[in-house]
Structure formats: C-alpha cells, structure tokens
Amino acid sequence: MIYAQVVGTVVATVKHAAFAGRTLLLCQPLTPDGAALGPQRIAVDRVQAGVGDRVLLLDEGTGSRQILGGESAGPIRTVVVGIVDAVSLAPDPSAGATP
C-alpha cells in the first residue's frame, strides 16, 4: 500500500477500454509525516476521492483485478482503495536517547 495525496485529475479521450467510465486521479506518494516521496502516479478511483484527499493506493497490477470486483483490469496497475481520515505516528524511541 502507498500513502498519497490526490493532486489532480486526468482526462483522456482516447484510452484502453479498461479505463472507459473510470475516474483517473493524479496522486503524489507521501511519507508518513506528509512529505512528497517519489514520482506521481495515475490511479483508478474506486472510493470517490477528490483533489486534496489523502488516500491509500494499491499498486500491484494483478491485485487490481480483485479490487475491481472481477472486472477486466487490462492495463490497470494502480487503484485508489481508501480515503485516509488520520495518520497517527508512534513516538520515536530513539528521540532523546544519548549515545
């Protein structure tokens, strides 16, 4: 799973049939504390996420077929599978430790 933020939408008038009728979102992977991490990804939306939402991405290719309910996944690799309400990080046990 990848933690990301939706930064835009993607519109393609000519595309593979597997993408027909599906919403495509441009997502920026994030570190747990919210900093950008690596290149953006285009993902098929399954949870009605929108720009600004923090989301969970499944980036497994063949696993997409299960998320799409047995529908033909074709070339679909990345799917938005959840909208994140909050992230809670445990305290760093090494913080404050002296060598």
N, C-alpha and C positions, 0 to 999 in steps of 0.2 A: 504494500500500500504506500501511496505517496500523499503527503500533506501538501496542499497547494491552495492558491488563491485564483479565482476566476478574474482575468484581466480584460477579457473581451469576448466577442462572438466571431464566428467565422461563417461566411456565406459563400457557397459555391453553387453556381447554376448548373455546371457540368460536373458530375461526380459518379463514382461507382454506385450501383443500385443499392448496395448495403447501407449507404448513407441517406437514401431517399426518406424524407419525412422525419429525419432526426436532427436535433439541435446540436450544433458543434460549438464548443467553448474553448477559448484560448486560456490555458492555465499555467501559472508560474509556480513551480515547486518551491516549497519553503522549508527552512529549518524549523525545529520545534518552537524556537523563540520568535519566528516570523520573518527572518531574513531570507531574501531571494537565494535560491540554490539551483544552479544549473540552468539549462535551456528551457524555454517554454514548450508546452505540449498542447496538441489539439486533442480534445476528448469528446466522446459522445455523451450527452447529458441524459441520465436516467432518473434524476431526482428533482428536476425543475430548479436547478441552481441558477443564479444570476451573477452579473458583474459585481465584484466586491465580496461575494461569498467565499468563505474558506471551505474547502472540500476535501474529500478523500478520493483518490484516483486508484483504479485498478489498472495496472499496466502489464498485462500478461499475455495479450494476444489470444491464445486459445481459451483462457479463462473467461474472456468476454462473451463467449457463446452461452455460458451458464447465466451470466448476468442479464443477457438479452432474452432470457426465457426460452431458449432453444431455437430462437430465430437465427437465420443465417448471419453470421458475423462477418463473413467475407474478409476484407482487409482491416476491419476494425481492431485496433490494438489497445487503445486507452479509453476507459469508461469512467464517468463520474458516478460513484456509488454511494456517496453520503455528503451531507452538509454538516460541517463541524460547528457545534454550539460553543465549545470552550476547550482550551488546552490547559492542563494543569501539570506543571513540571515538579518533580520531587526535588528537594534541596540537594545541592551538590555536596556529597560527603567530604570531598577534598577541599572545599572552600573553607578557609580559615585554618587549615592544617599547616603546621610549620614543619619544615624539613629537619 
